[in-house]
Amino acid sequence: KEQKGDRVGLKERKVVAGCDDGRDFWEETVAKVGSRWDLSKLKEVWIGGDGASWVQAGVEYFDGAEYQLDEFHLRKRLHEALGHDEEGYEAVASAILSKDLDALKKSLSDAEKRASQRKRKIIKDFRQYVLDSWDGIKTSDEAASLGTIEGQIYHWIARRMKRVGARWSPDGADRMVRLLATKA
C-alpha cells in the first residue's frame, strides 16, 4: 500500500481476467502473482468479491488469505431486501456494522415477520447471501482499503466489453478481457 494524499492506493497491483472456470482462474492468478513475487513471503493477501463462491474459493490458493465481501454488493442486496422497511434496514445494517451475527439473524427474522409474502422470499434470499458471505463481512478491518470491486471491473474491463452493439464469442471475450487485464 502507498499513501496518495488522503487516500491509500495499492502498489504493483495485478489485474487478472478471463472467462475460465473458477479453478482455472485461480491457478492462473497464482502463476501470475508468483511470477512477480515470492508467494512464501507474502504477508497479506486480500481477495474481494461479490459473494460468488468461486471468488471466495480464492483464499484456498494463498496462505493466510482473507476474503472481503464488496460493500457495493452488500449494500445493493440489503437495499433490495429491506429498502421498504426502515426499521429492519437500520437494525440489519447496525448488526452488520458491529459484526454481530446473532443480532443480524434476529433483525432479519423480525423483518420477515413484518414483510409481505413476496418480500419474505427476498429477505430469506438476502439472509442466505449474508450467511454465505459472513466470513467476508467480518474480515479484518485492514482489508477495508480494497475499495469497490465493481468500480474496478467497470474501469478496467466492462467499459470496453459492454459498449452498445458489442457482441463477443466466448473465445473473443476471453481474449479481450485478457488484453484489457494486461493493459491494466
N, C-alpha and C positions, 0 to 999 in steps of 0.2 A: 504494500500500500504506500501511497505517497500523498502528502498534503498539497492541495491545489487551492490556495486561498482559504475559504471557509468550507471547502469540500474535500473529501477523501477520494482519491482515484486509485485504480489498480495499475500496477506497473507490469509490463510484459504480459498482458492478458493474451490468452489464446482463444480464438473463436473456432469452434469445430461444428460443422453442419453436414448433414447427409440425409438420405432417405432410407437408410438401413433400418433393420430391427434394432431394438434396444441393446441387445448383447453386442452386436457388431459395432454399433455406435460407440459404446463404452470402451471396447477393445481398441478401436481406432483412436479414441481420445487419449487413452493411457499411452499408446505408442507415440502420439504427437507430443504430449506433455513430457514423456520420458526421453524423447529425443532432445529436449531443451534443458531439462533439469534432472538431477539425480533424485528419483522418487523416494529413495530411502531417507533423504534429508529434508523432505517437505515437512514442515511443522504444522501447517494449517491447510486444509482443503475444504472448501465450502462448495456445495452444489445446490443451486437454486432452481426451482421449477414450479410448475403449475399444479402439482399434486399427482401427476401421472405416475403410475407405478414404475414405468421403465426409467423415468428420470430419477426417482428415489433410489432405484437399484444401483445408481452410480456410486453410492457410498461403499459398496462392496468391492470396488476396484481400487480404492485408495485407502491406505492405513490411516485411521483416525479421522476420516472424512465425516462431515456433518451435512445434513440436508436442511435447507430452509425453504419453506413454502413462500412463494412470491406474494407480497402483500396485495398487489393489484387483483390477483385471482381470488384471494381470501375475501377481500372487501366486496368484490363483484358478487361472489356466491352468497355472502352474508346479506347483501342488499336484495338479491333475488329472493332469498328465503324469508327475510324479516323486514324488508323495507316498508311494508304496510303496517307493521306492529312496532311503534316507537319504544314501548316498554320492553318488549322482547329483544329488539335490536340493541338497546342500551345494555341490557343485562348480559346478553351473549358477548357483545363487544368488550364489556368490562371483564368478563371471565377469561376471554382470550388474552386480553392485555395483561391480566395478572397471572396468566398461565395456570388457571385453577380448573382442572378437568371436572371435578365434582360439581362446581358451580356452573360450569358450561352445560353439563348434562341436565342439571335441574332447570336451568334457564330455557333450554330447548324443549324440555318436557312441558314446562309451563306455557311456552309459546304454542306448542302443538295443541294443548287443551283449548286455547282461545281461538285457534285458527279454523277456517272452513275446511271441508274435506279436501278440496283441491290444494289448498296451501299446506295442509298436513303432509302431503306427499312430498312437496318441495322442501319442507323443513326436515323431513326424515332423510331425504337425499343429502341435504346440507350436513345433517348430523353425521352421516356415514363419511362424507367428504372430509369433515374436520377430524373425525376419529382416525381415518386412514392416513391423514396428514399430520397428526398430533406431534410426532417427533420433529417435524419440520416447522411447527409453530413454536414449540417450547425450546428450540435450539439456542445455542449460545447467542447472547446479545452482540458478540463480536461480529457475527455474520450479518448483522443488520445493515452493514455497508454495501451489501450486494446490489442494492437498487432494485428497480423493477425489471424483471426479466423480459416482460412483454415489450417494453421500450427498446431493449437491446435487440430483440428479434426483429422488431419493426425497422430499427435504424440500419442494421446490417444485412438483413435478409428479405423480409416481407415487402418492404417498399419497392424493391425491384421485381419480386416474384408476383405481386398482386396487381400489377398495372392493368388498367382497363383493357380488355380484349386479350390478355395474355393467356396462352394455352401451353401446357407443358406435358410432354410424355413423361412417364416415370424416369427413364434414363436421362432425359433432358433436364428435368427438375433436379435430379441428383447431381448432375454435372454443374448446373448453375449455382446451386447452394454451396457446393464445394469451392467454386471460384470466388463467390462472394465472401466465404469464410476466410479464404486465403488472402483476399484483398483487405479484409478487416484486420 
